[in-house]
Amino acid sequence: MSEACPCCGYLTLSERGTHEICGVCFWEDDGRTASLDEVRDGPNGRLSLTRAQENYRAYGACERRYLVNVRLPSASEIA
């Protein structure tokens, strides 16, 4: 069973917190579940999860520069 990406919400991750990159929004899942506004300087650079979610809603990727790396969710990834 797939897990929901914390950024876009689609069922794209095989497991949470394993640094898997979501194919739909290109967020690297570092397991974050709290402090969504905090910037950790981890795998997602200087991007908070809250900002990544806003970016995804605005233009379809966690950051605009990743638009070339993303795809639409498949029917099985829609919760």
C-alpha positions, 0 to 999 in steps of 0.5 A: 500500500502506498503512502501519501506525499506530505506535499501534494497528498497523492499516494506516491510513496512506498514508505514515509520518511525514507527520502523517496522523491515524489514523482508528482511534486518532486518533494523529498520525503524526510519524514517531517510531520511537525513544524511545517513552517520550519526550514531545515536545510536538509534534502529540500534545501531552504524550503519549508513543507508549508511553502512547498505545498503552496508552490504545488498548489500554485504551479504543480511542483514543490519548486518552480525549477522542478516542473520538468521533473514532475508528472500528473498523478495516476488514477491509483495515486488519487486518495 
